Amino acid sequence: MIYKTKFESVGYEVIDVSTGQKAITEASERKPDIILLDIMLPEGMNGFDVMQQLKLNQELKDVPVILLTNLDSEKNTGMAMGAVDYVVKSNTSIDDLVSKVKSHIT
Protein backbone atom coordinates (compact mmCIF):
# COMPACT_ATOMS: atom_id res chain seq x y z
CA MET A 1 0.00 0.00 0.00
CA ILE A 2 2.90 2.37 0.70
CA TYR A 3 4.10 2.02 -2.90
CA LYS A 4 0.63 2.78 -4.27
CA THR A 5 0.33 5.86 -2.06
CA LYS A 6 3.77 7.15 -3.02
CA PHE A 7 3.31 6.67 -6.76
CA GLU A 8 -0.11 8.31 -6.70
CA SER A 9 1.32 11.24 -4.73
CA VAL A 10 3.79 11.93 -7.54
CA GLY A 11 1.13 11.74 -10.23
CA TYR A 12 1.02 8.12 -11.41
CA GLU A 13 -2.16 6.15 -11.87
CA VAL A 14 -1.70 2.84 -10.05
CA ILE A 15 -3.53 -0.38 -10.80
CA ASP A 16 -3.02 -2.68 -7.83
CA VAL A 17 -3.73 -6.40 -8.17
CA SER A 18 -2.84 -9.32 -5.93
CA THR A 19 -2.66 -12.36 -8.19
CA GLY A 20 -0.82 -13.27 -11.36
CA GLN A 21 -3.98 -13.93 -13.33
CA LYS A 22 -5.42 -10.55 -12.35
CA ALA A 23 -2.15 -8.91 -13.40
CA ILE A 24 -2.33 -10.47 -16.85
CA THR A 25 -6.00 -9.56 -17.24
CA GLU A 26 -5.51 -5.95 -16.14
CA ALA A 27 -2.40 -5.50 -18.28
CA SER A 28 -4.24 -6.86 -21.32
CA GLU A 29 -7.18 -4.54 -20.77
CA ARG A 30 -5.34 -1.38 -19.70
CA LYS A 31 -1.94 -1.53 -21.49
CA PRO A 32 0.15 0.03 -18.70
CA ASP A 33 3.27 2.12 -19.27
CA ILE A 34 5.25 -0.04 -16.82
CA ILE A 35 4.67 -3.03 -14.57
CA LEU A 36 6.08 -3.55 -11.10
CA LEU A 37 5.93 -7.28 -10.49
CA ASP A 38 6.69 -9.32 -7.41
CA ILE A 39 8.02 -12.85 -7.85
CA MET A 40 6.04 -14.28 -4.93
CA LEU A 41 2.32 -14.21 -5.72
CA PRO A 42 -0.68 -16.08 -4.28
CA GLU A 43 -2.99 -18.49 -6.11
CA GLY A 44 -0.65 -20.56 -8.23
CA MET A 45 1.16 -18.22 -10.61
CA ASN A 46 4.44 -16.63 -9.60
CA GLY A 47 5.97 -13.50 -11.08
CA PHE A 48 8.04 -15.48 -13.57
CA ASP A 49 4.86 -17.15 -14.87
CA VAL A 50 3.28 -13.71 -15.29
CA MET A 51 6.36 -12.33 -17.02
CA GLN A 52 6.40 -15.24 -19.45
CA GLN A 53 2.76 -14.60 -20.37
CA LEU A 54 3.37 -10.86 -20.77
CA LYS A 55 6.35 -11.43 -23.06
CA LEU A 56 4.32 -13.83 -25.24
CA ASN A 57 1.57 -11.23 -25.74
CA GLN A 58 2.32 -9.07 -28.80
CA GLU A 59 0.58 -6.04 -27.26
CA LEU A 60 2.42 -6.31 -23.93
CA LYS A 61 5.82 -7.76 -24.77
CA ASP A 62 7.49 -4.33 -24.88
CA VAL A 63 5.96 -3.00 -21.65
CA PRO A 64 8.88 -2.55 -19.23
CA VAL A 65 8.71 -4.86 -16.22
CA ILE A 66 10.55 -4.11 -13.00
CA LEU A 67 10.74 -7.08 -10.69
CA LEU A 68 10.14 -5.75 -7.18
CA THR A 69 10.78 -8.50 -4.68
CA ASN A 70 12.44 -9.67 -1.49
CA LEU A 71 14.27 -12.48 -3.29
CA ASP A 72 17.83 -11.37 -3.86
CA SER A 73 18.70 -14.70 -5.50
CA GLU A 74 16.59 -14.54 -8.67
CA LYS A 75 18.06 -11.50 -10.43
CA ASN A 76 19.76 -13.42 -13.24
CA THR A 77 16.57 -15.35 -14.01
CA GLY A 78 14.45 -12.21 -14.01
CA MET A 79 16.78 -10.23 -16.20
CA ALA A 80 17.15 -13.13 -18.65
CA MET A 81 13.36 -13.25 -18.95
CA GLY A 82 13.26 -9.61 -20.02
CA ALA A 83 12.91 -7.50 -16.87
CA VAL A 84 14.35 -4.00 -17.29
CA ASP A 85 15.33 -3.86 -13.64
CA TYR A 86 15.40 -6.00 -10.52
CA VAL A 87 14.73 -4.28 -7.21
CA VAL A 88 15.11 -5.88 -3.79
CA LYS A 89 12.57 -4.09 -1.61
CA SER A 90 14.67 -4.16 1.55
CA ASN A 91 17.66 -2.63 -0.26
CA THR A 92 15.86 0.15 -2.13
CA SER A 93 14.15 3.28 -0.86
CA ILE A 94 10.77 4.18 -2.24
CA ASP A 95 12.24 7.38 -3.72
CA ASP A 96 14.88 5.32 -5.53
CA LEU A 97 12.12 3.09 -6.89
CA VAL A 98 10.23 6.14 -8.19
CA SER A 99 13.43 7.27 -9.92
CA LYS A 100 13.89 3.84 -11.51
CA VAL A 101 10.31 3.85 -12.79
CA LYS A 102 10.77 7.32 -14.28
CA SER A 103 13.93 6.21 -16.04
CA HIS A 104 12.15 3.31 -17.75
CA ILE A 105 9.04 5.15 -18.97
CA THR A 106 9.54 6.74 -22.37
PyMOL commands that set and color helices and strands:
alter all, ss='L'
color gray80, all
select helices_A, chain A and resi 2-9+20-30+47-56+72-80+89-91+94-104
alter helices_A, ss='H'
color red, helices_A
select strands_A, chain A and resi 35-37+65-69+85-88
alter strands_A, ss='S'
color yellow, strands_A
deselect
rebuild
show_as cartoon
